[in-house]
Amino acid sequence: MFESKALIDDHHMILVSKRMIFSVIGTLLALTLLLMVFFLHIDFDYLLGRKDLAMKVGQTTITLEELKQIQEISGVQAKKLDAAAFASEFFETLLFAEGGRKLGLDRRPEFVRKVSVFDLALKKGDDKETLARAVFLIEELAATARREIADAQYHPADLQAIKVSVPAQEERLHLKTILVANAEEAQQVFSEQAEGVAFADLNASWSRSLYRGVGGDIGWKKAGDFPETVFAKLLTLEPEVLTQGFVDESGVHLYAVVSRPKVDPAQQAKAERELQLRELRRRRLMKYIVELRNAVDFWVNPVLQTRCQIVSRADAADSSQ
C-alpha cells in the first residue's frame, strides 16, 4: 500500500493509494454525520441530572415540584385542570412573559407600581410567598404583553379585511292566543274572524285561556316553547291572522302573530365590528406566540412534551449550550 521513493534532495515521500484516501474521507463523513445526529437529539439537561426540571423559558426555570405548587396557588380554575393542561397553559404564559421583558414592559411605571403593592402585601417572606411573588410577576407580565399585542393600533382596512358572520338571533314571535274547547268552536272562531270580528271580541267571547284577561297576549315565544313544527307554521302567518297551533287535553290552541323582532342595522354593524376586533386580537396573539417560539430559547421536560403536546424547536433542544 505504501511505497518509498528517493528524491534528488535525499528526502522520501509516502505514496498513498486512492482506496485509502477514500476510506479516510468516508470514515470522517460518517463520524461527522453521527455527531450531528447525536447533538441534534441529545438532551443535555436530562443527561446532566435535571430530571426534576419542568421547563426553562428564557432565563426562567421551573421545576416539576414548583409547577405543582404553582397550580395549587393559581386559583379555582387552575385546580380544575389536569396537570398536563396546566403545564401547557403555564408554558404559554412564560413565553408571553418573556415577550413582555423583550418589549420592556417590566420597566414601565405602572407595572413597577403593581409589583410594589404586591410586595407590601407579603409578610412572611417564606418559600411559598417567594414562589407566589414570582408567579404574580410572570402572570402580570404575560397579561400586559397580551394586551400590548392584542390592543395595538390597527388600520381600518385591516379590520375590514376580516370576514365575520354575525350569528343569527334565535327567531321569536310576539303572539296572542285563544283557547277553545274543540274543533267546532275553533271553526266558529275562524268564521267570525273572516267576517271581520276583532281579535279582542273573539278573545272575550270564546277563549278559555288563562291569558284571556290580558287580551290573549302571551308575549315573545321561540320554537322551543311549542310542539315540533308548530312554530315553523306560525312564522308563515300574516299579523293578526288566527291559525290552529296544536290540540291537547286543554282544548284547541289558536294563535295570531302580533309582531316580529325588528333588525337594527346599527346594532348589527356594532356586533360585526366586535367580532372583527375579537378575531383581529386572536390572530395577533397567535402570530406573536409563533414568533416567541422561534425567538425565545426554551426547553421543556420530555415527559411534559409528550403529555402537553409541546414541541420544542430543534435549535432549542439543549438550553444549556
Backbone hydrogen bonds, N-H to C=O, Kabsch-Sander energy under -0.5 kcal/mol:
donor,donor_aa,acceptor,acceptor_aa,energy
3,E,15,L,-0.7
5,K,13,M,-0.9
7,L,11,H,-1.8
10,D,7,L,-1.6
13,M,5,K,-0.9
15,L,3,E,-1.3
15,L,13,M,-0.5
16,V,14,I,-0.6
21,I,17,S,-1.6
22,F,18,K,-2.5
23,S,19,R,-1.9
24,V,20,M,-2.5
25,I,21,I,-2.4
26,G,22,F,-2.6
27,T,23,S,-2.3
28,L,24,V,-2.5
29,L,25,I,-2.4
30,A,26,G,-2.4
31,L,27,T,-2.5
32,T,28,L,-2.5
33,L,29,L,-2.5
34,L,30,A,-2.4
35,L,31,L,-2.4
36,M,32,T,-2.3
37,V,33,L,-2.4
38,F,34,L,-2.4
39,F,35,L,-2.8
40,L,36,M,-1.9
41,H,37,V,-1.6
42,I,38,F,-2.0
44,F,42,I,-0.8
47,L,43,D,-2.4
48,L,44,F,-2.4
49,G,46,Y,-1.3
50,R,45,D,-2.1
53,L,50,R,-1.5
54,A,62,I,-2.3
55,M,62,I,-2.0
56,K,299,W,-3.1
57,V,60,T,-2.5
58,G,297,D,-3.0
60,T,57,V,-2.3
61,T,59,Q,-0.6
62,I,55,M,-2.9
64,L,52,D,-3.5
67,L,63,T,-2.4
68,K,64,L,-1.7
69,Q,65,E,-2.1
70,I,66,E,-2.9
71,Q,67,L,-1.8
72,E,68,K,-1.4
73,I,69,Q,-1.4
74,S,71,Q,-0.7
79,K,75,G,-1.7
80,K,76,V,-1.3
81,L,77,Q,-0.7
81,L,78,A,-0.9
86,F,82,D,-2.3
87,A,83,A,-2.3
88,S,84,A,-2.0
89,E,85,A,-2.1
90,F,86,F,-2.8
91,F,87,A,-2.3
92,E,88,S,-1.8
93,T,89,E,-2.1
94,L,90,F,-2.6
95,L,91,F,-1.9
96,F,92,E,-2.4
97,A,93,T,-2.5
98,E,94,L,-2.4
99,G,95,L,-2.2
100,G,96,F,-2.3
101,R,97,A,-1.9
102,K,98,E,-2.1
103,L,99,G,-1.7
104,G,101,R,-1.2
105,L,100,G,-2.6
107,R,104,G,-1.3
108,R,105,L,-1.2
111,F,108,R,-0.5
112,V,108,R,-2.4
113,R,109,P,-2.5
114,K,110,E,-1.7
115,V,111,F,-2.2
116,S,112,V,-2.1
117,V,113,R,-2.2
118,F,114,K,-2.2
119,D,115,V,-2.6
120,L,116,S,-1.9
121,A,117,V,-1.0
121,A,118,F,-0.5
122,L,118,F,-0.7
122,L,119,D,-0.9
130,T,126,D,-2.4
131,L,127,D,-2.4
132,A,128,K,-2.2
133,R,129,E,-2.5
134,A,130,T,-2.0
135,V,131,L,-2.6
136,F,132,A,-2.5
137,L,133,R,-2.5
138,I,134,A,-2.4
139,E,135,V,-3.0
140,E,136,F,-2.7
141,L,137,L,-2.4
142,A,138,I,-2.5
143,A,139,E,-2.5
144,T,140,E,-2.4
145,A,141,L,-2.2
146,R,142,A,-2.4
147,R,143,A,-2.3
148,E,144,T,-2.5
149,I,145,A,-2.3
150,A,146,R,-3.1
151,D,147,R,-2.7
152,A,149,I,-0.9
158,D,155,H,-1.6
159,L,155,H,-1.2
160,Q,156,P,-2.3
161,A,157,A,-1.6
162,I,159,L,-1.3
163,K,161,A,-0.7
164,V,162,I,-0.6
166,V,164,V,-0.5
173,L,221,K,-2.0
174,H,259,S,-2.6
175,L,173,L,-0.7
175,L,219,G,-2.4
176,K,256,A,-2.4
177,T,216,G,-2.5
178,I,254,L,-2.0
180,V,178,I,-0.6
180,V,252,V,-2.4
186,A,182,N,-2.0
187,Q,183,A,-2.4
188,Q,184,E,-1.8
189,V,185,E,-2.3
190,F,186,A,-2.3
191,S,187,Q,-2.1
192,E,188,Q,-2.4
193,Q,189,V,-2.4
194,A,190,F,-2.1
195,E,191,S,-1.2
196,G,193,Q,-1.6
197,V,192,E,-2.3
202,L,198,A,-2.1
203,N,199,F,-3.0
204,A,200,A,-2.1
205,S,201,D,-2.1
206,W,202,L,-2.6
207,S,202,L,-0.7
207,S,203,N,-1.2
208,R,179,L,-2.6
212,R,209,S,-1.5
214,V,211,Y,-1.3
215,G,212,R,-1.7
216,G,211,Y,-2.9
217,D,214,V,-1.1
218,I,175,L,-2.2
219,G,175,L,-0.7
221,K,173,L,-2.7
225,D,222,K,-1.8
226,F,223,A,-1.7
230,V,227,P,-1.6
231,F,227,P,-0.6
233,K,229,T,-1.4
234,L,230,V,-1.9
235,L,231,F,-2.0
236,T,232,A,-0.6
236,T,233,K,-1.0
237,L,234,L,-1.5
240,E,257,V,-2.7
241,V,238,E,-1.5
242,L,240,E,-0.6
243,T,255,Y,-1.9
245,G,253,H,-3.5
246,F,253,H,-0.7
248,D,251,G,-2.2
251,G,248,D,-1.0
252,V,180,V,-2.8
253,H,246,F,-2.7
253,H,251,G,-0.5
254,L,178,I,-2.8
254,L,252,V,-0.6
255,Y,243,T,-2.7
256,A,176,K,-2.2
257,V,238,E,-0.5
258,V,174,H,-3.7
259,S,174,H,-1.1
264,D,262,K,-0.5
268,Q,264,D,-2.6
269,A,265,P,-2.6
270,K,266,A,-2.2
271,A,267,Q,-2.3
272,E,268,Q,-2.1
273,R,269,A,-2.3
274,E,270,K,-2.2
275,L,271,A,-1.8
276,Q,272,E,-2.2
277,L,273,R,-2.6
278,R,274,E,-2.2
279,E,275,L,-2.3
280,L,276,Q,-2.5
281,R,277,L,-2.6
282,R,278,R,-2.2
283,R,279,E,-2.5
284,R,280,L,-2.3
285,L,281,R,-2.4
286,M,282,R,-2.4
287,K,283,R,-2.5
288,Y,284,R,-2.4
289,I,285,L,-2.5
290,V,286,M,-1.6
291,E,287,K,-2.0
292,L,288,Y,-2.5
293,R,289,I,-2.1
294,N,290,V,-1.5
295,A,291,E,-1.7
296,V,292,L,-3.2
298,F,296,V,-0.6
299,W,56,K,-2.8
301,N,54,A,-3.0
304,L,301,N,-0.7
305,Q,301,N,-2.3
306,T,302,P,-1.7
307,R,303,V,-2.0
308,C,304,L,-3.2
309,Q,305,Q,-0.8
310,I,305,Q,-0.8
311,V,309,Q,-0.6
312,S,310,I,-0.6
316,A,313,R,-1.4
317,A,314,A,-1.0
319,S,317,A,-0.6
321,Q,318,D,-1.0
